[in-house]
Structures are given as C-alpha cells and as structure tokens.
Amino acid sequence: MTLKDKILRTALRILNDEGLAQLKVERLTKELEISKGNLNYYFPKKEDIIITLFRDFNDKQQAIRDRINPEVSDIKAYHETVVELFSLRRKYRGLTFASASKSYPRQVMIEIDEQFKGRNKFIESFWSALYAQGLIKYLPDEEELKMVIDRLYLITNYWILMYEYHLSGEMGYKEAVRYFANLYMQELQYYVTEKGNEQLQEVLNMN
C-alpha cells in the first residue's frame, strides 16, 4: 500500500469513527508517523483529502452502476444494486456525516453534485427499463419523477444516520442495509404492474 493510500485510509477511518472535526493534519502525521512535508506532498490541504475521498466514493458507486445493464435488468437486479450501493455508503459513512457541513469548499460541493447526477441518471434509466419490460404501469412525468427521486434521496442519504444513531443496538449493519434497501424499493409499489408486484414482493420477502 502506498503512503497516499495509507493517508486516505486513515483519514476515512477518522471521518467514519470521529467526524470531520477530528480530521486534522497533526492527527494524521502522528498516526502515520510521517512529517507534515510528506503529507503535504500528496495533499497540500485537508480539503484535498476530502475531495479525493469523495471522488473515490463516486468512482466506486459508478462502477457498481456500470456493472448492470438497465435495459435487461429486472426488479431483483435493481434491488441487488441498491443493497450494494447502500453497503458502500456505510463504508464511506463519514462523508455522509460530513456533507452536512456548510464549511465545505466549492470543489467538495461540486463532487457532491456529481453524486446527485449519477444517482438521478441511474434511477431514470432503471425506471425506464422497468416500464419497457412491463414491470411498472407508467413512467412518471418530470415533476412526479423528481418527487420520487427526492424521496429516494432521503432514504439513500439518511438511512446511515438513522442506523448509526438510533438502530445500531437493535440490528447489525447488514440487516440494516437490507431493511433500508427494502424501504427504498417500496417506492415502486405505487407503480408496479401485476407482474412487477410479483417480483417486488419476492425481493421484499427475501431474508
């Protein structure tokens, strides 16, 4: 593992376990036993570390989305992809907590915006494919689809906060991932055809 990778891994652990306020240059150099010059060689500012982590997160999310073909994927494939994306989000949960900060520089906000664009494109393409396969009754118009995406966004971004602060003592994280992924999938219940409902109920009843 390169020093750059070690810096990123340590920074993500601190973000995940202790939050943005504890991600400090002095903390990183002490834990990694490196000089400030070594750290600055790769990341001149703390914000550069956060930006890199956001980009890594975005790239891994997109890699998951790119592995599937919405044109031939059904509700089960959609569900499996959502579960995988939720699992990845927990691995990078510190970024979800930190994204609530209003002190982020403009470049970080650009990375967050790229996340939104990738998510929206994924949802739109999958719903179009489900409609083409006769699994949903109709495609929501632009305004309705925006409301759907906004509701899914709330689940996608805030399930991890709900779990970490309220439910971690009641269920393991894998159980939580599936629980909230099922909650996400239930948005389809208002749109599915009889054929689509059979698939939806199958994935919702999976252990």
Long-range contacts (C-beta under 8 A, 24 or more apart in sequence): 3-32, 3-34, 3-38, 3-42, 4-42, 6-32, 7-32, 7-39, 7-42, 7-43, 7-49, 8-49, 8-52, 8-53, 8-56, 11-49, 11-50, 11-53, 12-53, 12-92, 12-94, 14-94, 15-53, 15-94, 15-95, 15-97, 15-98, 16-92, 16-93, 16-94, 17-94, 19-94, 19-97, 19-98, 20-50, 20-94, 20-97, 20-98, 20-101, 23-49, 23-50, 47-104, 47-105, 47-107, 47-108, 50-95, 50-98, 50-104, 50-108, 51-107, 51-108, 51-111, 53-92, 53-95, 54-95, 54-108, 54-111, 54-112, 54-115, 55-111, 56-92, 57-88, 57-92, 57-95, 57-115, 58-111, 58-114, 58-115, 58-118, 60-88, 61-85, 61-88, 61-115, 61-118, 61-119, 62-118, 64-88, 65-118, 65-122, 70-125, 70-126, 70-128, 70-129, 71-129, 71-132, 72-129, 73-126, 73-129, 74-130, 74-133, 74-135, 74-199, 75-130, 75-135, 75-185, 75-188, 75-192, 75-196, 75-199, 75-200, 75-203, 76-199, 76-202, 76-203, 78-126, 78-130, 78-185, 79-181, 79-182, 79-185, 79-203, 82-181, 82-184, 82-185, 83-177, 83-178, 83-181, 85-156, 86-156, 86-159, 86-177, 86-180, 86-181, 86-184, 87-174, 87-177, 89-156, 89-160, 90-160, 90-163, 90-173, 90-177, 93-160, 93-164, 96-157, 96-160, 96-161, 97-161, 99-157, 116-153, 119-149, 119-153, 119-156, 120-149, 123-148, 123-149, 123-152, 130-188, 130-196, 134-193, 134-195, 134-196, 135-192, 135-193, 135-195, 135-196, 135-199, 136-188, 136-191, 136-192, 136-193, 136-196, 137-191, 137-192, 137-193, 138-191, 140-191, 148-187, 151-187, 152-184, 152-187, 155-180, 155-183, 155-184, 156-184, 159-183, 178-206
